Amino acid sequence: MTIDEKDLVKAGMEIALKPFTDVVSDGIAISGGAWIKEQRVRITARLKQETEEILKRRGVKEPIEPSPSVAVPLLEAAQDESREELLSLWAKLAAAATDPNRAKHYRRQYIDIVKMMEPIDVPILDLLPQQTDENQRSRIARKLNLQDDQVTVSFLNLIEIGIAELPVQYQIASGAVFLTPLGNEFLRLMRDAP
C-alpha cells in the first residue's frame, strides 16, 4: 500500500466512523455533561458544608480568602471526588487554606498528594507512626479489618506520593513504614487539633 492509499484508507475510516463518534460524543454531551455538572454542584455543596464545619470545630471565626493559585486547583480537583474519605481530605485542605493560623503552612503540593490517594490510604496514613515499627502493617491491618497485602499496597502508594518512606534497613515485606517530614506536615495541617 502506498502512502496515498494509506491516507485514503484512514480518511475512509474516519468518514465511516463519523456517525458513530458523533452519536457517542453528542450522547455524552447531553446526558453525561448534565450528569457531571449536577454531580459537581452536589460535591461542591458538600465540600463547602464540610469545610465550614471543620472551621467551626477549629474555632475559626474569620476565614481568610485563599490565593487563586491555591483555590482554583483545589476546587478543580475536589469537585470531581465524591468518595467520602477523599472528599473529607479535600474539605480539610480547603479549611487549612482559609484558616488564618494554618494558611501560611499550606503547600500547593498537598493538592497533588490528595489527587494521588485512594480511599484505603486515608485511614492507613493516619495510623502511620513517625518512628519505625516492625509490626505496624499487621497492627494496622487488624485495626482496619484489612489483609496485610492491602496495607502493603497502600504503603507503596503513600511512599510513591512522598508522604511515607521505608527505612533504609528494611524491606517493604517487613511492614515498617513511617511518615516523611512532608507526611508529618500534611497530617498536621489536616488534623483538627493544632
Residue frames relative to the residue before (quaternion, step in Angstrom):
aa qw qx qy qz dx dy dz
M 1.0000 0.0000 0.0000 0.0000 0.00 0.00 0.00
T 0.3460 -0.7351 0.5426 0.2133 3.60 -0.85 0.92
I 0.7027 -0.4493 0.3369 0.4369 3.52 -1.34 0.17
D 0.6461 0.5212 -0.3272 0.4514 3.60 0.95 -0.84
E 0.6499 0.5126 -0.3156 0.4639 3.59 0.99 -0.84
K 0.6326 0.5252 -0.3297 0.4639 3.61 1.03 -0.79
D 0.6475 0.5151 -0.3137 0.4658 3.58 0.98 -0.85
L 0.6475 0.5165 -0.3146 0.4637 3.57 1.03 -0.83
V 0.6426 0.5120 -0.3193 0.4721 3.58 0.98 -0.84
K 0.6525 0.5139 -0.3098 0.4629 3.59 0.93 -0.93
A 0.6661 0.4923 -0.3015 0.4724 3.59 0.91 -0.93
G 0.6363 0.5312 -0.3220 0.4575 3.57 1.01 -0.79
M 0.6461 0.5106 -0.3140 0.4725 3.59 0.98 -0.83
E 0.6480 0.5168 -0.3236 0.4564 3.57 0.93 -0.86
I 0.6580 0.4947 -0.3056 0.4784 3.59 0.99 -0.86
A 0.6639 0.5158 -0.3043 0.4478 3.58 0.93 -0.92
L 0.7320 0.4276 -0.2323 0.4768 3.59 0.99 -0.83
K 0.4632 0.7247 -0.4307 0.2735 3.59 1.20 -0.38
P 0.6639 0.4853 -0.3494 0.4490 3.67 0.76 -0.79
F 0.6487 0.5171 -0.3166 0.4600 3.58 1.01 -0.81
T 0.6962 0.4634 -0.2856 0.4681 3.59 0.82 -0.95
D 0.6181 0.5337 -0.3507 0.4584 3.59 1.07 -0.63
V 0.6476 0.5124 -0.3164 0.4669 3.59 0.96 -0.88
V 0.6647 0.4982 -0.3080 0.4638 3.59 0.90 -0.91
S 0.7067 0.4512 -0.2905 0.4610 3.60 0.75 -0.96
D 0.6300 0.5139 -0.3443 0.4695 3.62 1.03 -0.70
G 0.6466 0.5270 -0.3153 0.4525 3.59 0.99 -0.85
I 0.6542 0.4922 -0.3102 0.4832 3.55 1.00 -0.82
A 0.6590 0.5151 -0.3175 0.4467 3.57 0.93 -0.86
I 0.7015 0.4566 -0.2745 0.4733 3.59 0.97 -0.83
S 0.8002 0.2895 -0.1617 0.4998 3.58 0.56 -1.12
G 0.7111 0.4665 -0.2683 0.4525 3.56 0.80 -1.00
G 0.6454 0.5371 -0.3233 0.4363 3.54 0.99 -0.83
A 0.6694 0.4814 -0.2935 0.4838 3.55 0.96 -0.87
W 0.6449 0.5195 -0.3196 0.4606 3.57 0.99 -0.83
I 0.6569 0.5021 -0.3116 0.4683 3.59 0.90 -0.90
K 0.6490 0.5161 -0.3200 0.4583 3.58 0.92 -0.89
E 0.6588 0.5071 -0.3032 0.4658 3.58 0.94 -0.91
Q 0.6453 0.5162 -0.3184 0.4645 3.59 0.95 -0.86
R 0.6644 0.5098 -0.3072 0.4520 3.59 0.90 -0.90
V 0.6218 0.5276 -0.3402 0.4682 3.59 1.03 -0.74
R 0.6714 0.4949 -0.2948 0.4662 3.59 0.90 -0.93
I 0.6652 0.5037 -0.3026 0.4607 3.57 0.89 -0.94
T 0.6508 0.5142 -0.3166 0.4602 3.58 0.95 -0.87
A 0.6381 0.5130 -0.3273 0.4718 3.61 1.00 -0.76
R 0.6539 0.4972 -0.3093 0.4790 3.60 0.97 -0.85
L 0.6320 0.5357 -0.3210 0.4590 3.57 1.01 -0.85
K 0.6585 0.5064 -0.3045 0.4661 3.57 0.92 -0.92
Q 0.6675 0.5025 -0.3041 0.4577 3.59 0.88 -0.93
E 0.6911 0.4715 -0.2895 0.4651 3.59 0.84 -0.93
T 0.6190 0.5365 -0.3384 0.4633 3.59 1.05 -0.73
E 0.6548 0.5089 -0.3061 0.4675 3.58 0.95 -0.87
E 0.6407 0.5192 -0.3204 0.4661 3.60 1.03 -0.80
I 0.6396 0.5164 -0.3248 0.4677 3.60 0.98 -0.81
L 0.6637 0.4994 -0.3061 0.4652 3.57 0.88 -0.93
K 0.6340 0.5247 -0.3275 0.4642 3.58 1.01 -0.77
R 0.6532 0.5086 -0.3108 0.4669 3.61 0.94 -0.91
R 0.6943 0.4634 -0.2649 0.4827 3.58 1.06 -0.73
G 0.4847 -0.6921 0.4211 0.3296 3.57 1.25 -0.09
V 0.3905 0.7071 -0.4964 0.3181 3.61 1.14 0.50
K 0.2020 -0.8128 0.5412 0.0749 3.54 -0.48 1.24
E 0.7987 0.1455 -0.0606 0.5806 3.58 1.07 -0.75
P 0.1827 -0.7965 0.5685 0.0951 3.58 -0.02 1.27
I 0.3860 -0.7060 0.5403 0.2462 3.56 -1.14 0.60
E 0.4935 -0.6277 0.5042 0.3291 3.54 -1.24 0.39
P 0.3474 -0.7558 0.5074 0.2251 3.61 -0.64 1.02
S 0.6162 -0.5291 0.4343 0.3896 3.53 -1.26 0.42
P 0.5736 -0.5827 0.4362 0.3758 3.62 -1.06 0.60
S 0.6112 0.5584 -0.3563 0.4333 3.61 1.10 -0.60
V 0.6712 0.4280 -0.2761 0.5386 3.56 1.30 -0.32
A 0.7154 0.4947 -0.2647 0.4165 3.58 0.73 -1.11
V 0.6809 0.5153 -0.3127 0.4162 3.59 0.79 -0.96
P 0.7176 0.4138 -0.3002 0.4729 3.68 0.66 -0.89
L 0.6075 0.5559 -0.3598 0.4388 3.59 1.06 -0.67
L 0.7097 0.4507 -0.2646 0.4724 3.59 0.80 -0.99
E 0.6117 0.5468 -0.3534 0.4494 3.60 1.03 -0.71
A 0.7004 0.4519 -0.2691 0.4825 3.58 0.91 -0.87
A 0.6935 0.5131 -0.2846 0.4182 3.58 0.86 -0.98
Q 0.6455 0.5671 -0.3366 0.3852 3.61 0.96 -0.75
D 0.6906 0.4548 -0.2827 0.4860 3.60 1.23 -0.25
E 0.6522 0.5163 -0.3102 0.4602 3.61 1.24 0.10
S 0.0536 -0.8239 0.5642 0.0052 3.57 -0.48 1.18
R 0.5024 0.6415 -0.4459 0.3706 3.61 1.21 -0.14
E 0.5802 -0.6698 0.3518 0.3016 3.56 -0.68 1.25
E 0.6849 0.5043 -0.3070 0.4270 3.58 0.73 -1.06
L 0.7243 0.4259 -0.2470 0.4827 3.57 0.92 -0.88
L 0.5965 0.5424 -0.3655 0.4651 3.59 1.07 -0.62
S 0.6165 0.5440 -0.3308 0.4633 3.56 1.09 -0.75
L 0.6454 0.5051 -0.3215 0.4744 3.60 1.01 -0.78
W 0.6338 0.5208 -0.3363 0.4625 3.59 0.99 -0.79
A 0.6463 0.5100 -0.3232 0.4666 3.59 0.97 -0.80
K 0.6465 0.5078 -0.3217 0.4698 3.59 0.99 -0.80
L 0.6437 0.5143 -0.3146 0.4713 3.55 1.04 -0.77
A 0.6447 0.5068 -0.3124 0.4794 3.59 1.00 -0.85
A 0.6426 0.5158 -0.3230 0.4655 3.58 0.99 -0.82
A 0.6524 0.5152 -0.3178 0.4561 3.59 0.95 -0.84
A 0.6646 0.5173 -0.3034 0.4458 3.58 1.02 -0.80
T 0.7480 0.3703 -0.2120 0.5084 3.60 1.18 -0.51
D 0.5420 0.5965 -0.3961 0.4399 3.58 1.31 -0.01
P 0.4222 -0.7353 0.4604 0.2627 3.62 -0.51 1.11
N 0.6704 0.4965 -0.3055 0.4590 3.62 1.13 -0.52
R 0.7548 0.3691 -0.2007 0.5038 3.61 1.19 -0.40
A 0.5226 0.6850 -0.4057 0.3052 3.59 1.11 -0.59
K 0.6563 0.5193 -0.3312 0.4359 3.61 0.97 -0.71
H 0.6832 0.4506 -0.2793 0.5021 3.60 1.25 -0.31
Y 0.4726 0.6843 -0.4263 0.3560 3.57 1.31 -0.09
R 0.1076 -0.7768 0.6189 0.0435 3.57 -0.94 0.93
R 0.5086 -0.6677 0.4488 0.3068 3.58 -0.86 0.92
Q 0.5945 0.5799 -0.3779 0.4093 3.60 1.11 -0.49
Y 0.5010 0.6398 -0.4331 0.3900 3.61 1.22 -0.22
I 0.5753 0.5736 -0.3755 0.4461 3.61 1.14 -0.57
D 0.6731 0.4846 -0.2935 0.4753 3.59 0.91 -0.91
I 0.6036 0.5572 -0.3562 0.4454 3.57 1.07 -0.71
V 0.6990 0.4549 -0.2820 0.4743 3.59 0.79 -1.00
K 0.6208 0.5499 -0.3471 0.4379 3.62 1.00 -0.73
M 0.7198 0.4398 -0.2526 0.4739 3.60 1.04 -0.67
M 0.5858 0.5991 -0.3720 0.3995 3.60 1.23 -0.15
E 0.2743 -0.7049 0.6299 0.1765 3.51 -1.33 0.51
P 0.6869 -0.5047 0.3119 0.4197 3.63 -1.11 0.49
I 0.6541 0.5251 -0.3269 0.4354 3.62 0.93 -0.79
D 0.6026 0.5867 -0.3545 0.4087 3.61 1.15 -0.56
V 0.5953 0.6268 -0.3604 0.3506 3.60 1.07 -0.74
P 0.7391 0.3796 -0.2736 0.4845 3.66 0.63 -0.91
I 0.6148 0.5411 -0.3575 0.4488 3.59 1.10 -0.60
L 0.6278 0.5399 -0.3360 0.4489 3.59 0.94 -0.83
D 0.6677 0.5224 -0.2971 0.4394 3.55 0.94 -0.90
L 0.7137 0.4467 -0.2512 0.4775 3.60 1.17 -0.52
L 0.4950 0.6602 -0.4433 0.3501 3.61 1.21 -0.11
P 0.3695 -0.7320 0.5248 0.2286 3.56 -0.89 0.87
Q 0.5271 -0.6046 0.4823 0.3521 3.53 -1.28 0.24
Q 0.7080 0.3401 -0.2298 0.5747 3.58 1.27 -0.28
T 0.5953 -0.5748 0.4056 0.3882 3.58 -1.18 0.38
D 0.0207 -0.7650 0.6428 -0.0354 3.51 -1.18 0.71
E 0.3411 -0.7988 0.4575 0.1906 3.58 -0.19 1.28
N 0.7341 0.4093 -0.2437 0.4839 3.61 1.07 -0.52
Q 0.3878 0.7751 -0.4504 0.2143 3.57 1.24 0.03
R 0.6104 0.5594 -0.3798 0.4125 3.64 0.93 -0.72
S 0.6930 0.4579 -0.2791 0.4819 3.60 0.83 -0.95
R 0.6297 0.5333 -0.3326 0.4566 3.59 1.02 -0.79
I 0.6676 0.4825 -0.2947 0.4844 3.59 0.94 -0.90
A 0.6323 0.5375 -0.3333 0.4474 3.60 0.94 -0.86
R 0.6677 0.4873 -0.3049 0.4730 3.59 0.91 -0.89
K 0.6724 0.5195 -0.3024 0.4319 3.57 0.86 -0.97
L 0.7715 0.3323 -0.1745 0.5137 3.60 1.00 -0.82
N 0.4154 -0.7292 0.4449 0.3127 3.57 1.33 0.14
L 0.4340 0.6695 -0.4649 0.3838 3.56 0.88 1.07
Q 0.5244 -0.5754 0.5091 0.3671 3.52 -1.34 0.14
D 0.6267 -0.5384 0.4019 0.3947 3.60 -1.16 0.56
D 0.6485 0.5293 -0.3257 0.4395 3.60 0.97 -0.83
Q 0.6216 0.5323 -0.3481 0.4573 3.61 1.01 -0.70
V 0.6501 0.4985 -0.3084 0.4836 3.56 1.00 -0.82
T 0.6359 0.5315 -0.3283 0.4532 3.60 0.99 -0.82
V 0.6433 0.5079 -0.3271 0.4704 3.61 0.95 -0.84
S 0.6443 0.5016 -0.3187 0.4814 3.58 0.99 -0.78
F 0.6028 0.5479 -0.3502 0.4624 3.60 1.00 -0.81
L 0.6717 0.5085 -0.3011 0.4466 3.58 0.85 -1.00
N 0.6494 0.5050 -0.3179 0.4713 3.59 1.02 -0.77
L 0.6673 0.4947 -0.3046 0.4659 3.59 0.92 -0.88
I 0.6137 0.5222 -0.3378 0.4864 3.60 1.13 -0.64
E 0.6581 0.5143 -0.3073 0.4560 3.59 0.92 -0.93
I 0.6418 0.5197 -0.3146 0.4681 3.58 1.03 -0.81
G 0.4771 -0.6929 0.4223 0.3376 3.58 1.12 -0.64
I 0.6083 0.5684 -0.3664 0.4155 3.59 1.19 0.20
A 0.7255 0.2283 -0.2097 0.6145 3.57 1.32 0.13
E 0.0786 -0.7999 0.5921 0.0584 3.54 -1.20 0.43
L 0.4311 -0.6658 0.5552 0.2501 3.46 -1.31 0.49
P 0.4452 -0.6811 0.4932 0.3075 3.60 -0.69 0.95
V 0.6274 -0.5840 0.3746 0.3535 3.56 -1.03 0.84
Q 0.7139 0.4776 -0.2656 0.4379 3.59 0.92 -0.85
Y 0.7039 0.4433 -0.2624 0.4891 3.62 1.24 -0.13
Q 0.3068 -0.6700 0.6287 0.2484 3.51 -1.37 0.25
I 0.6576 -0.5181 0.3536 0.4173 3.59 -1.17 0.48
A 0.5960 0.5855 -0.3625 0.4130 3.61 1.10 -0.61
S 0.5998 0.5762 -0.3650 0.4183 3.58 1.16 -0.47
G 0.3914 -0.7497 0.4561 0.2770 3.57 1.22 -0.41
A 0.5539 0.5981 -0.3981 0.4206 3.58 1.19 0.40
V 0.1676 0.7558 -0.6058 0.1834 3.56 -0.36 1.30
F 0.0164 -0.8067 0.5903 0.0237 3.58 -1.02 0.68
L 0.6507 -0.5426 0.3764 0.3749 3.52 -1.29 0.36
T 0.3894 -0.6616 0.5859 0.2597 3.51 -1.21 0.66
P 0.6729 -0.4460 0.3564 0.4705 3.60 -1.20 0.07
L 0.6225 0.5242 -0.3396 0.4716 3.61 1.05 -0.73
G 0.6410 0.5193 -0.3155 0.4689 3.60 1.01 -0.80
N 0.6398 0.5193 -0.3217 0.4664 3.58 0.98 -0.83
E 0.6754 0.4882 -0.2946 0.4676 3.59 0.91 -0.92
F 0.6206 0.5466 -0.3297 0.4554 3.57 1.02 -0.82
L 0.6997 0.4548 -0.2743 0.4779 3.59 0.82 -0.96
R 0.6173 0.5451 -0.3469 0.4488 3.58 0.97 -0.78
L 0.6687 0.5020 -0.2925 0.4640 3.58 0.98 -0.85
M 0.7179 0.4788 -0.2472 0.4408 3.57 1.03 -0.79
R 0.6248 0.5694 -0.3471 0.4061 3.60 1.06 -0.60
D 0.5823 -0.5989 0.4301 0.3424 3.54 -1.20 0.59
A 0.7074 0.4128 -0.2561 0.5135 3.56 0.95 -0.86
P 0.5168 -0.6602 0.4383 0.3240 3.63 -0.94 0.75
